Amino acid sequence: MEALVSANDVLFVLLGAIMVLAMHAGFAFLEVGTVRNKNQVNALVKIMVDFCVSTIAYFFIGYCVAYGVTFFSGAEVLAAKNGYELVKFFFLLTFAAAIPAIVSGGIAERAKFNSQMAATFLLVGFVYPFFEGIAWNKHYGFQEWLIATFGAPFHDFAGSVVVHAMGGWIALAAVLLLGARTGRYSKDGRLHAYPPSNFPFLALGAWILPVGWFGFNVMSAQSIQGISGLVAVNSLMALVGGTLAALIFGKNDPGFVHNGPLAGLVAVCAGSDIMHPLGALATGLVAGALFVWAFTLTQNRLKIDDVLGVWPLHGLCGAWGGLAAGIFGLKALGGTGAVSAGGISFMSQLIGTGLGVVIAFTGGAIVYGFLKKMVGIRLDLEEEFNGADLSIHKINATAED
């Protein structure tokens, strides 16, 4: 691989990084369209600053934790292979930065801005790359053990588990430690609805994300030679499946419809390179239905105030994607069997997915639990009532001054 890297590969990975970078605008508009007006500015600024903090954490710490590579050599060393290692870092950074972007949607409207920036640094610098290194760089002998025991490694081509499930389960820990928004549930447990503040923005975010997702999935090949049209079509079919299932099971609710494609795409990431398009469609259909069911369950019965439903969308659909790769990737069900990746085993997928969930939830609980004890992670009642730390109210007050 090292000798085969070309300028075309550099451009290929760079374009992938730019497409995934654009997805962060999707995260931002999805959140802005969902939260109340008073918190829209906070959401926009949070996503932007989260990405910058993630860059610092991943450049100095996270990338080294995952891949053992540092960037403290001379410029002539970094420019080798047309700077391929640098654009690879950029590409994988956009994945890492998706973790706080996912978490942001769950903790919206009551989390302290500065505390979240600290959490972002710790998550991207340590928690996320710890599992990333296990899954994608064979750390600690885990993949070798799976091969020896079940005949195949844990396969996650584009991050159903490594990125999405990690983000979703970290978010669940944060949401549980934060508690519900003030007024969300009455004393008798009744849900007070907070409808989306700007549906066109929500829909815009839901369109931007799938467009960038084709860079997320297809460019995960990380070389021109590895590119596969199968990944692109499987992504499309999962998108369609997720949308239609959300439409049917969500009873035409527009919020569910616009999250349906995201559910399907989250789920297909892991096996997009090995499934038949019909398997990808089935994966998306299950993911769309799973999202609607789990979102309704968490909000109405479990009283978990996950604002954008990131645990159902990313945590559960991501975990389903890890398992789906071990089902629809099998040759018996039309898949390729992941021959180039060392085969596919449902048990390896189950154990690898379970490990990712445990690391994510435990890591999230440690990070947010530590910050809650040391500096606090929740706004006081007055700040929450008027809007989060960075709110439209403060902008208006500044303009009046």
C-alpha positions as CSV (number, residue, x, y, z in Angstrom):
1,M,0.0,0.0,0.0
2,E,2.8,2.4,0.9
3,A,4.5,2.2,-2.5
4,L,1.2,2.5,-4.3
5,V,0.1,5.8,-2.9
6,S,-0.3,8.3,-5.7
7,A,-1.3,12.0,-6.0
8,N,-4.7,10.7,-7.2
9,D,-5.1,8.9,-3.8
10,V,-4.3,12.1,-2.0
11,L,-6.9,14.0,-4.0
12,F,-9.4,11.2,-3.5
13,V,-9.0,11.2,0.3
14,L,-8.9,15.0,0.5
15,L,-12.3,15.2,-1.4
16,G,-13.7,12.6,1.0
17,A,-12.5,14.8,4.0
18,I,-14.1,17.8,2.5
19,M,-17.4,16.0,1.9
20,V,-17.5,14.7,5.5
21,L,-16.5,18.2,6.7
22,A,-19.6,19.4,5.0
23,M,-21.7,16.9,7.0
24,H,-21.0,19.0,10.1
25,A,-23.1,21.8,8.5
26,G,-25.8,19.1,8.3
27,F,-25.4,18.3,12.0
28,A,-25.7,22.1,12.8
29,F,-28.9,22.7,10.8
30,L,-30.5,19.5,12.0
31,E,-29.9,20.7,15.6
32,V,-30.8,24.4,14.8
33,G,-34.1,23.3,13.3
34,T,-35.0,21.1,16.2
35,V,-34.1,23.2,19.3
36,R,-36.2,26.2,20.4
37,N,-35.4,29.6,18.9
38,K,-33.6,30.9,22.0
39,N,-31.0,28.1,21.6
40,Q,-30.3,28.3,17.9
41,V,-27.2,30.5,18.2
42,N,-25.7,28.2,20.8
43,A,-26.2,25.2,18.5
44,L,-24.5,26.8,15.6
45,V,-21.5,28.1,17.6
46,K,-21.2,24.8,19.5
47,I,-20.9,22.7,16.3
48,M,-18.3,25.1,14.8
49,V,-16.1,25.3,18.0
50,D,-16.5,21.5,18.7
51,F,-14.9,20.8,15.3
52,C,-11.9,23.1,16.1
53,V,-11.4,21.6,19.6
54,S,-11.6,18.2,18.0
55,T,-8.9,19.1,15.5
56,I,-6.5,20.1,18.3
57,A,-7.3,17.0,20.4
58,Y,-7.0,14.6,17.5
59,F,-3.8,16.3,16.0
60,F,-1.9,16.3,19.2
61,I,-3.3,13.2,21.0
62,G,-6.1,11.2,19.3
63,Y,-4.4,10.2,16.0
64,C,-1.4,9.0,17.9
65,V,-3.5,7.0,20.3
66,A,-5.3,5.3,17.4
67,Y,-2.5,4.9,14.9
68,G,0.8,5.6,16.6
69,V,1.5,8.5,14.2
70,T,2.7,12.0,15.3
71,F,3.2,15.1,13.3
72,F,6.4,16.5,14.9
73,S,8.7,15.6,12.0
74,G,10.1,18.1,9.6
75,A,8.0,19.4,6.7
76,E,9.9,17.3,4.2
77,V,8.9,14.2,6.0
78,L,5.3,15.2,6.2
79,A,5.2,16.0,2.5
80,A,6.3,12.4,1.6
81,K,3.8,10.6,-0.7
82,N,2.3,13.9,-1.6
83,G,1.3,14.5,2.0
84,Y,-0.9,11.4,2.0
85,E,-0.6,10.8,5.8
86,L,-1.7,14.4,6.4
87,V,-4.9,14.1,4.3
88,K,-5.6,10.7,5.9
89,F,-5.4,12.5,9.2
90,F,-7.8,15.2,7.9
91,F,-10.2,12.5,6.7
92,L,-10.2,10.5,9.9
93,L,-10.5,13.8,11.9
94,T,-13.8,14.5,10.3
95,F,-15.0,11.1,11.6
96,A,-13.6,11.8,15.1
97,A,-15.2,15.3,15.2
98,A,-18.6,13.6,14.5
99,I,-18.6,12.3,18.0
100,P,-19.1,15.6,19.8
101,A,-21.4,16.7,16.9
102,I,-23.6,13.7,17.7
103,V,-23.5,14.2,21.4
104,S,-24.4,17.9,20.9
105,G,-27.8,16.9,19.6
106,G,-28.6,14.9,22.7
107,I,-27.6,17.4,25.4
108,A,-28.9,20.5,23.6
109,E,-30.6,23.3,25.5
110,R,-29.3,22.7,29.0
111,A,-25.5,21.9,28.8
112,K,-22.8,24.3,29.7
113,F,-20.8,25.5,26.6
114,N,-17.4,25.4,28.2
115,S,-17.9,22.1,29.9
116,Q,-18.9,20.6,26.6
117,M,-15.8,21.9,25.0
118,A,-13.7,20.2,27.7
119,A,-15.7,17.0,27.1
120,T,-15.0,17.2,23.4
121,F,-11.3,17.4,24.0
122,L,-11.3,14.4,26.3
123,L,-13.6,12.3,24.1
124,V,-11.7,13.0,20.8
125,G,-8.3,12.8,22.4
126,F,-8.8,9.6,24.4
127,V,-12.1,7.8,24.4
128,Y,-12.9,7.6,20.7
129,P,-9.4,6.8,19.4
130,F,-9.0,4.1,22.0
131,F,-11.7,2.0,20.3
132,E,-10.8,3.3,16.9
133,G,-7.3,1.8,17.3
134,I,-8.8,-1.5,18.4
135,A,-11.2,-1.7,15.5
136,W,-9.2,-0.1,12.7
137,N,-5.5,-0.5,13.7
138,K,-5.6,-4.0,15.4
139,H,-4.6,-2.7,18.9
140,Y,-4.3,-5.0,21.9
141,G,-4.7,-8.2,19.9
142,F,-8.5,-8.0,19.9
143,Q,-8.9,-8.6,16.2
144,E,-6.3,-11.4,16.2
145,W,-8.3,-13.1,19.0
146,L,-11.5,-12.8,17.0
147,I,-9.8,-14.3,13.9
148,A,-8.4,-17.2,16.0
149,T,-11.7,-17.8,17.8
150,F,-14.4,-17.2,15.2
151,G,-12.4,-17.1,11.9
152,A,-12.9,-13.5,11.1
153,P,-12.1,-10.0,12.5
154,F,-14.7,-7.4,13.5
155,H,-15.6,-5.6,10.3
156,D,-16.7,-2.0,10.3
157,F,-15.9,-0.5,6.9
158,A,-17.1,3.1,7.5
159,G,-18.0,3.4,11.2
160,S,-21.5,2.2,12.1
161,V,-20.0,1.2,15.4
162,V,-16.6,3.0,15.6
163,V,-18.2,6.4,14.9
164,H,-22.0,6.3,15.2
165,A,-22.6,3.8,18.0
166,M,-19.7,5.3,19.9
167,G,-21.3,8.8,19.6
168,G,-24.8,7.6,20.4
169,W,-23.8,5.7,23.6
170,I,-21.6,8.5,24.8
171,A,-24.5,10.8,24.3
172,L,-26.8,8.5,26.3
173,A,-24.4,8.7,29.3
174,A,-24.3,12.5,29.0
175,V,-28.0,12.8,28.7
176,L,-28.6,10.7,31.8
177,L,-26.1,12.7,33.9
178,L,-27.7,16.0,32.7
179,G,-31.3,15.1,33.3
180,A,-34.3,16.4,31.3
181,R,-34.8,20.0,30.3
182,T,-36.7,22.0,32.8
183,G,-40.4,21.7,32.1
184,R,-40.1,18.8,29.7
185,Y,-41.9,16.5,32.0
186,S,-44.6,17.5,34.5
187,K,-44.7,16.1,38.0
188,D,-47.2,13.5,37.0
189,G,-44.8,12.4,34.2
190,R,-46.7,13.9,31.3
191,L,-44.6,14.9,28.3
192,H,-44.6,18.6,27.3
193,A,-44.0,18.8,23.6
194,Y,-41.2,21.1,22.3
195,P,-41.9,21.0,18.5
196,P,-39.1,21.8,16.0
197,S,-38.5,25.6,15.9
198,N,-37.6,25.7,12.2
199,F,-38.6,22.8,10.0
200,P,-36.9,24.0,6.8
201,F,-33.6,24.1,8.7
202,L,-34.2,20.6,10.0
203,A,-35.0,19.4,6.5
204,L,-31.9,21.2,5.2
205,G,-29.7,19.4,7.7
206,A,-31.3,16.1,6.8
207,W,-30.4,16.7,3.1
208,I,-26.9,17.9,3.7
209,L,-25.9,14.9,5.8
210,P,-26.8,12.2,3.2
211,V,-24.9,14.1,0.4
212,G,-21.8,14.2,2.5
213,W,-22.4,10.6,3.6
214,F,-21.4,9.3,0.2
215,G,-17.9,10.7,1.0
216,F,-18.1,9.2,4.5
217,N,-18.8,5.7,3.0
218,V,-17.3,5.6,-0.4
219,M,-14.1,7.4,0.5
220,S,-13.5,5.1,3.4
221,A,-11.6,3.0,0.8
222,Q,-8.9,5.6,1.2
223,S,-7.5,4.9,-2.2
224,I,-8.5,5.1,-5.9
225,Q,-7.8,1.4,-6.2
226,G,-10.2,0.5,-3.4
227,I,-13.2,2.5,-4.6
228,S,-16.4,0.5,-5.1
229,G,-19.7,1.4,-6.7
230,L,-21.2,-1.2,-4.5
231,V,-20.6,1.0,-1.4
232,A,-22.4,3.9,-3.2
233,V,-25.5,1.9,-4.2
234,N,-25.7,0.2,-0.9
235,S,-25.7,3.6,0.8
236,L,-28.4,4.8,-1.5
237,M,-30.6,1.7,-0.8
238,A,-30.2,2.0,2.9
239,L,-31.1,5.7,2.7
240,V,-34.3,4.7,0.9
241,G,-35.1,1.9,3.3
242,G,-34.7,4.0,6.3
243,T,-36.9,6.8,4.9
244,L,-39.7,4.5,3.9
245,A,-39.7,2.6,7.2
246,A,-39.8,5.9,9.1
247,L,-42.6,7.2,7.0
248,I,-44.7,4.0,7.6
249,F,-43.9,3.4,11.3
250,G,-43.8,7.1,12.1
251,K,-47.3,7.6,10.6
252,N,-46.2,10.3,8.2
253,D,-44.6,12.4,10.9
254,P,-42.2,14.8,9.0
255,G,-39.6,14.7,11.8
256,F,-39.3,10.9,11.6
257,V,-39.3,11.0,7.8
258,H,-36.3,13.3,7.7
259,N,-34.4,11.2,10.3
260,G,-35.2,8.0,8.4
261,P,-32.5,8.4,5.8
262,L,-29.9,9.1,8.5
263,A,-31.0,5.9,10.4
264,G,-30.5,3.9,7.3
265,L,-27.1,5.4,6.5
266,V,-25.9,5.0,10.0
267,A,-26.7,1.3,9.9
268,V,-25.2,0.5,6.5
269,C,-21.8,2.1,7.1
270,A,-20.3,-1.1,8.6
271,G,-21.3,-3.5,5.8
272,S,-21.7,-1.2,2.8
273,D,-18.7,-2.8,1.1
274,I,-19.9,-6.4,1.5
275,M,-23.7,-6.4,1.3
276,H,-25.9,-7.0,-1.7
277,P,-28.1,-3.9,-2.4
278,L,-31.2,-5.8,-1.2
279,G,-29.4,-6.5,2.1
280,A,-28.6,-2.8,2.4
281,L,-32.3,-2.0,1.7
282,A,-33.3,-4.5,4.5
283,T,-30.7,-3.0,6.8
284,G,-32.2,0.5,6.2
285,L,-35.8,-0.7,6.7
286,V,-35.0,-2.2,10.1
287,A,-33.0,0.9,11.1
288,G,-35.8,3.3,10.2
289,A,-38.4,1.3,12.2
290,L,-35.9,0.9,15.1
291,F,-35.4,4.6,15.2
292,V,-39.1,5.4,15.4
293,W,-39.7,2.8,18.0
294,A,-36.8,3.7,20.2
295,F,-37.3,7.5,20.0
296,T,-40.9,7.1,21.1
297,L,-39.9,4.8,23.9
298,T,-37.1,7.0,25.3
299,Q,-39.2,10.2,25.2
300,N,-42.6,8.9,26.3
301,R,-42.0,6.0,28.6
302,L,-38.4,6.1,29.8
303,K,-38.5,9.9,30.2
304,I,-35.0,10.3,28.7
305,D,-34.8,13.8,27.2
306,D,-32.6,13.1,24.2
307,V,-33.4,16.2,22.2
308,L,-32.5,15.0,18.7
309,G,-32.9,11.3,19.5
310,V,-29.2,10.6,19.0
311,W,-29.1,7.5,21.1
312,P,-31.8,5.8,19.0
313,L,-30.5,7.2,15.7
314,H,-26.7,6.7,16.2
315,G,-26.4,4.4,19.2
316,L,-29.0,1.8,18.4
317,C,-29.0,2.0,14.6
318,G,-25.1,2.0,14.7
319,A,-25.1,-1.1,16.8
320,W,-27.7,-2.7,14.5
321,G,-25.4,-1.8,11.6
322,G,-22.5,-3.7,13.2
323,L,-24.7,-6.8,13.5
324,A,-26.3,-6.4,10.1
325,A,-22.8,-6.6,8.5
326,G,-22.5,-10.0,10.0
327,I,-25.9,-11.1,8.6
328,F,-26.2,-9.5,5.2
329,G,-22.5,-9.7,4.5
330,L,-22.7,-13.5,4.3
331,K,-22.6,-15.1,0.9
332,A,-25.7,-17.1,1.8
333,L,-27.6,-13.8,1.9
334,G,-26.1,-12.3,-1.2
335,G,-23.1,-10.7,0.4
336,T,-19.4,-11.0,-0.6
337,G,-18.4,-12.7,2.5
338,A,-15.8,-9.9,3.1
339,V,-13.0,-12.1,1.6
340,S,-10.6,-9.2,1.2
341,A,-11.2,-8.3,4.8
342,G,-10.5,-11.7,6.2
343,G,-14.1,-13.1,6.1
344,I,-17.2,-12.2,8.1
345,S,-18.5,-13.8,11.3
346,F,-21.7,-12.8,13.1
347,M,-20.1,-13.6,16.5
348,S,-17.2,-11.3,15.7
349,Q,-19.6,-8.6,14.8
350,L,-21.6,-9.2,18.0
351,I,-18.6,-9.1,20.2
352,G,-17.0,-6.2,18.5
353,T,-20.2,-4.2,18.6
354,G,-20.7,-5.0,22.2
355,L,-17.1,-3.9,23.1
356,G,-17.7,-0.6,21.3
357,V,-20.9,0.0,23.2
358,V,-19.3,-0.7,26.6
359,I,-16.3,1.5,25.9
360,A,-18.5,4.4,24.6
361,F,-21.0,4.3,27.5
362,T,-18.3,3.8,30.1
363,G,-16.0,6.5,28.6
364,G,-18.9,8.9,28.3
365,A,-20.0,8.3,31.9
366,I,-16.4,8.9,33.2
367,V,-15.9,12.1,31.2
368,Y,-19.2,13.7,31.9
369,G,-19.3,12.4,35.5
370,F,-15.9,13.9,36.2
371,L,-16.8,17.3,34.6
372,K,-20.2,17.3,36.5
373,K,-18.4,16.8,39.8
374,M,-15.5,19.3,39.1
375,V,-17.1,22.2,37.2
376,G,-20.7,21.3,36.5
377,I,-22.2,20.4,33.1
378,R,-25.7,22.0,33.4
379,L,-26.8,25.6,33.1
380,D,-28.6,27.1,36.0
381,L,-32.3,27.7,35.8
382,E,-32.0,31.4,34.7
383,E,-29.6,30.6,31.9
384,E,-31.7,27.6,30.8
385,F,-34.8,29.7,30.8
386,N,-33.3,32.6,28.8
387,G,-31.4,30.3,26.4
388,A,-28.1,28.5,26.6
389,D,-24.7,30.3,27.2
390,L,-24.6,31.6,23.7
391,S,-28.1,32.6,22.9
392,I,-30.1,34.9,20.6
393,H,-31.0,36.9,23.7
394,K,-27.4,37.9,24.3
395,I,-27.0,38.9,20.6
396,N,-30.1,41.0,20.9
397,A,-28.9,42.6,24.1
398,T,-25.5,43.4,22.5
399,A,-27.3,45.0,19.5
400,E,-29.4,47.1,21.8
401,D,-26.3,48.3,23.8
